[in-house]
Amino acid sequence: MTSTRTWQNVLLFTLLTAVFAISYSQSPLYTSNQYQYFVHGLARCGQGALAEDWLASTADPTPVFSFIVEGACRLDVLPALYVFYALLMGVYVFSLIGIVESAAPVKTSPLLLGVFFTLTVFQHSAALRYLLTGLAGPDWGYLFDGGVAGQRLLGPVFQPSSFGVFLLLSLSLHLRGKSTLAVLSAVFAATVHPTYLLSAAALTLAYLVEMFFVQRRPKQTVLTGVAALAAVTPILLYTWTLFTGSDPALAARARDILVNIRIPHHARIQDWFDATTIVKLCLIAAGIFAVRRRRLFLLLSLPLGLSLLLTLVQAATGSHALALLFPWRLSTWLLPAATAVLTAELARRIVAVTPARRARLLKIANLAILALTLTAGITRFWLETGEQALLPSRPVAAFVAQHRQPGQVYLIPPKLYDFRLMAGVPVYGDFFSIPYRDRDVIEWYSRFLNAKHFYESADCALLEELSWQGVTHVVLPADFAALCPALRPLYSDPAYRLFELTTE
């Protein structure tokens, strides 16, 4: 009996995960943030000549994630990362089910669970993102599952932030009385992506407060706190050792570059606070209000209060260090949890007002919606894969990949983000892919400015300095204004030309 039940649960997890993941949809490999977060893992695996890339030589901010990418690369199963990410999406959706069970149970009937799941899938689907983006603009695409400041747990690509799903799993585990596993789950999220350290701390604090003041379990409170501290120590030490600068002036300059130049859309309140932020805060508040007489109220309201307090402090002080802690990033898991509570209540009301004789129609409606979201998710992946294959940079990247040699370094237009991974060669620098140690940030910015100046000014004299810095090849747009004598042509297509930088 137990074995049968286990297999039923595995089957249910697999089925619902597949439906959710396909409906959510993913982007093809080497898209968006993967330009940055795949570099260390692929370089250590020996992919192309990436081991010689400057960015790959800088301190790795997410070593556990890089280990996963390296492992998939060494086993030659990089496409398996699509499946790995789909499993994380399964953790996400089942964690939401576990969370709402403490406030508005949805497992009381298969119909109620089906309605809740269907609504949840639709809220997260590529189909709804397409509609919201088309009707209201790109900032509205992740209305029900994305936090403020353009940050979210999920997203179209597999990246370190995807492991934030373990924050939701942590909350679900604590609500089931598994507090030690809960703090370990939260710490795991922060270990893969240290930007979740504040979220893990906020959740752990909420657990300890509830256990000590509400449940009156001082011994368990102490043991759980010790477990959390022991588990988080390695990533705290790693982050502190590698990314805390010894020169305050250098560190301040690096933080200024990150906040005001590279990621203002994540780090500056005036850049990300808009109408979507207000709507999302209202959803979080409504979800918390809905559980005001439940355990979940404290577990959500305390982290929200901490997030709001630190956000106000950052706004008042203008602290770049606090801005880079992203206190508003707690919204990435607060919003899905709150929305799930509201969705569960909506599902309960839909089922309650549906006469028994119409239950079959409700099931058909569920299946129709799921069929629509599945079709949209598959279509989105197919279209984006086709668009990626037709990018103007693909031919020159393919040529370089076929002819690359050790010791080559490529100067590329700063916004040619995908070139490094697609060609598998070291690049001088681009705007997207960045390091995080202070001296590396300043070096990155210097490289970016040098490249930007060359491509904007077409000043051939700059090539001599770039040659001293190791550049051996130059990729130019087909309409570039100058033909520099130091450049020997190697390749040309309608979009880009490739040159070898001679030293004669």
N, C-alpha and C positions, 0 to 999 in steps of 0.2 A: 504493500500500500504506500509506504513512504517513498519507495523508488518510483512508483507511478506518479505520485504527486510531484516529485522533483523533476521528472521529465516533462510533466505538464507545465510546470513553471518555466523551465528552460525554453519550451516551445512557445509559450506566451511571450516571454521576454524577446525571443528571436523575431517573432512575427510583428509585435508592436514596435520594436526597435527598427525593423526594416521599413515599416510603413512610415514611421516618423522621420527616419533619416532620408529616405528617398523623397518624401514630400518637402523636407527642409532643403535638400539639395546641397551639393558641394561644388566647388570650383575645381578645374583641372589642377594637377600638381604644378608647383612653381608659379603660384599666383599670389599677389598681394604680400602679406607679411611673411610668407614663406621665402621671399627674396632675402630676407634678413635671417630668419630663424633656422633655415636649413643649412646655412653656410658652414658652421662649425662641424656639424655631423657629417655632411658630405665631404668636407675637406679631410676629416680624420679617416673616413672610409677610403679615401684615395680617388674620389670622383674627379676625373679630368686632371687639371693642374690646380685645383682649388686649394691644395695644401700650401701653395706659394702665395695665396691671396693675402693682402695686408689685413683685411677685416678678420679673416680666419685666424690670424696671429694674435688678435686682441683677446682680452679676458671674456670668457663665455658667460653671459648673464643667465643662461638657462641650460646648465650642463646636463640635467636629467633628460630634458627634451632632446638635446643634441645626441645623447646616448641612444634614444629611441630611433631617431633618424639614422644614425650611424649603423645601428643593428639591422634596420630594414635594408639599408644600402648594401651592407656586407653580405646579407643573405640574398641579395638581388630580388627583393620583394617590395620595392618602394610603392607599387600600386596597392599593396596590402594596407597602407596607411589610410586609404579610403574606408576600409572595413574597421580599422582601429578607431577612426573618428566616429564611425557609425555606432560602435559600441559605447563610446563616450556619450553620444546622443541618447542611447538607451539608458545609461546611468542617469542622465538628466531627466528624462520623462518619468522614469520609475521613481526617482527621488521626489518629483513633484506629486506623484500619486501618494507616496508615503507621507509627505508633509500635510496634504489636505485631509488625509485620514484622521488626523488629530483634531480637525476643526469642522470639516464638512464631508464626512465619509462618502466615498463614491463606490466602494466595493460591496455595498449592501445589495446590489442587484446587477446582473450583467448589462441590462439596458442602461442604467445610470452610468456605469463605468464606460460603456460604449459611447454615450453622449459626451461625457467629460473628455474622453480621449480624442474624439472627433473634433470637438471645439479647440482642444489644445493643439492638435495637429494643424488645424486651419490657422490659428493665431501665429504659428511658427512657420507656416508654409511659404515656399517661394512664390506661390500664386498670390497670397495676400501681400507679400512684400512688393511684388510687381504692381499690384493695384494701388497700394498706398503711395509708392514712389511716383507712379504716373499721375495720380490725382492730387497729391499734396506736396511732393518733392522728396528728394533722397533722404532728408533727415527723418522722415516718418516711416521709413521701411521697417525698422525694428521696434515698432511702437509697443508691443506687448512683451518682448523678451530682451530688448537691449537696454543697458543702463544709460545714464547720461554721459555726455562728453565723448560720444562715439565709441564707448567701450561696452563689451558684451561678453557673456560666457561662450556662446556659440558664435557662429558666423560661417561664411562660405568656405573657409579654409581651415585645415588642421594646423594649429599653432599652440604655443604654451598656454595661452589664455583659455583654451578649450578645457583644460584640466580644472578650471573653476567649477565644473559640474560637481566636483567632490566637496565643494562648499555646501551645495544643496543636499548631497548625500549625507554630509555631516549633520545637517539639521534634521533630516529624516531619521538618522540613527539615534540621535539624542531623544527625539520624541518617542522612540520605541524603547527607551531606557538603556541604550548602549552608548553611554557617555564617553567611555574610554575610546571606543572605536570612532566615535564622532569627532573627538579632538584629533585623532590620528588622521582621519579623512581630511579634515580642514588643513592640517599641517602638510599633508601630501600635496594638496593644491598649491600651497605656498612654496613647497620644495621644488615643484616643477616650474612655477612662475612666481618668483619672489615678490612681485607686485601684489600678490594676495596675502602677504604677511599681515597687513592691517585687518583685512577681512577675517583671517583665521583668528587673530587676537580678539576681535570684536565678538565673534561667535563663541570663542572659549570663555570670554568674560561673561557673556550672557548665560552660558551653561553653569558656570561656577556660582553666579549670583542666584540663579534659580535653585540650584542644589543646596546652597547654604541657607538662604533666607526663606525659600518657599518649601522645599522638601525637607529641610532640617537634617541634612546628611553631611555633617562637617568632615567626617573621616573620608567619605567618598569624594568630597570636594577637594580635599588636600591631595588625595591620590590622583585624581583626574588632572589637577593642576600640575603636579610633578610629571605626569606622563606627557602632558602637552609641552612643558618646558624642555624635557629630555628630547622629545621628538623634533622640536623646532631648532634646537641648538646648532646642529650641523649647517643648516642653510643660513642661519643668522651669522655664524662665524664666517662662512664662505662669502656671503654678501658684504659683510663688514670689512673683511680682510682685503677683498679685491676692489671694492668700489668706494671705500672711504678714503678720500685724498689726504695726503700729508701736508699739502700746501693749501691753506684756506682760500687764498686769492685764485689759485688755479681751479679749485673745486667750485668756487662761486662763478667763475667765468664759464665753466662747463655747464653748470645748471642754468645759467642765463641763456646759453646757446640752445639747450634742449627745450626750455620753456618757451622762449620767445621766437625761436627760428624753426626748430625741427618739429616739435609736437604742441604748438599752441592750441590746436583743436582738442587736445586731451588735457592740457595743463593750465590753460588760462580761462577763468570763469567767464570773462567777457566774450570769449570766443565760442563757448559752447552753450551758454545759457540762452535758451530760446523757448518758443511755444511748446516744443516737444518735451522739454525739461519739465515745464509746468504740468503738462498732461501726465507724464510719468510719475511725478511726485504725487499727483492726485490719485493715481491708481494705487501707489504704494500706501498712501494714507487710507484709502478706502478699504484695501485689503486688511490692513492692521485694525481698522475700526471694526471690520466684520468679525474679527477673532478677539474682540476686547474681553470676552469672558473665558477665553481659552488659554492654554499654556503658550500657544504660539505668539500671543500678544507681547509678552516680555521678550521672547527670543527674537522678535522682529523690531520691536520699538526701541530696545536698548542699542542695537547696532545703528539703527536709523538716527537716534539721538546723537550718538558719537560721530557719525558721518556728518550730520548737519553742523554740529559744534565745531569740528575741525575745519569744515568748509568755510564757516564764518570767520574762524581765526585766520585762515589763509587769505580770505578776502580782505580782512582788516589789516593784516601785516604785510601782505604781498610776498610772503616767504616762498622762494623758489624751492627750497628743500621740502617744505610741506606740500607744495604743489606736485612735486614728483613722487610723493607718497600716495597721491590720488585718493584723498579721503572720500571723494564722491564715487569711487569705484565700487563701494559697497552696494550701490544701486544695481550692479550687474546681477546680483543674486537676490536682492530684496525685491526687485520688480517681478521676476518670474515667480517667486514664492507668493507674493501678494496677488498677482494676476491669477495664479492657480487657485487660490482660495475663492476669488470672485467667480472664476469659471466653474468651480465645483458648485457654488451656490446657484449659478445660472442653470447648470445642468440639472440640479435637483428640482428647480422650479419647472423646467421644460418637461421633465418626466412626470412631475406632480399634476400638471394641467393636461397631460396627454391621456385620454381615455384608454382603457385596456384594449379596446377593439382597434385602436389606432396605433398600438405599439409597433405593429409590423411596418406601418408607413414610416415611423420614426427610424426604425432599423434600416429601411431602404434609403432614407434621406442620409443617414450616417454613411452608408456604403457609397452613395453618389458623391458626397463631399470628399470622402477619402479617395475615390477614383479620380476626381478632379485634381486634388492636390498631388497625387502620385504622378499623374500625367504631366502636370505643370513642372514638378521637380525633375522628371526625366528629360523633359523638353529643354528646361533651363540648362542642365548639364550638357546636353547634346549641342545646343546652340553656342554655349560658351567655349566648349572644346573646339568647335569649328572656328569661332572667332580668334581663339588663341593661335590656331594653326595658320591663320591668315594675317597675323600681325606683321607689319612691314619689316620688323627687325629679325624675323625668323630666318630668311635666307642668309644674311650675313652671319648670324649666330651659328647656323649649320655649317657654313664654310669654315669658320674659325674652329669649330669643334672637330672638323675633319683634318685640319692642318696645324693644330696647336703644337707647340714645342715647349720644353722646359725653359724657364727664364723669361718668358714673354709676359709683359704687363700691358694691358689695353686701356687707353684713354677713350672714354665713351661719353656721349652727351649725358649730363647729370640726371636726366629723366628717362634714360634707357634702362629701366630698373631690372628687367628680366634677363638682360644679356649675360650677366655673370654666371647664373645657374644654367641657362640654356646652352651656352658655349662651353662652360666648364673651365673657364680661364680666370686668372687674377685680373681685376680691374683696378684702375687708379682710385676710383671712388665714384659714388653716385649720391643723390640726395636722400634716397629712401633708406638704404641699409646703413645702420649706425652702430657704433660701439657704445659702452656706457661708463667705462672708467674715465675719470676726468681728463687725463692727458690724451687719451685716445679720442675723446669727443673733440678736443681742440684740434688734434691732428686731422680728424675727419673733416672738420669745418674748413680748415685750411685747404685741404685737397678739393673739397667742393667748390670753394671760391676760386681756386686756380683753374679748375675745369670750366666753371661758369664763365670766368673772364675770357678764356680762350675762345669758347664757342660764341660768345656775344661780340667780342672785339675782332675776331679773325686775325689776331696779331701773331704772325709767324715767329716773331722773336721769342715768344713764350715757350716755344717747343724746346729750345735749348735747355731751359731750366727744368722742364718736365722730363727731358731725357736724363738729366742728372739725378732726378728722383726715381728713375727706373723705368719710365715709360718706353716701350719698344714699338708699339703699334697704336694707330689712331683710327677710330671709326668716325666718319664725318657724314652728316646728312647730304643727300645728293645735291641739294641746293646751297651748300656752304659757300660763303662769299669768296674765300681765298684758296688758291692753290699754292701751298708752301713748298719751296725748293727742297726742304729736308724730308719731304714725304715721297716715298716710292710706292706707286699704286700696285695693289695686289688683287683687288676684287672690286666689282661695281655691280649694282643693281638699281632699279628705279628709285629706291628709297635711301640706300646707304652706299658709301664707298669705304673700302678698307685700305690703309696705307701702312707701310713699315717706316718707322722713324729712323732715318739714317743719322750718323754722327759725323759725316764728312763735312 
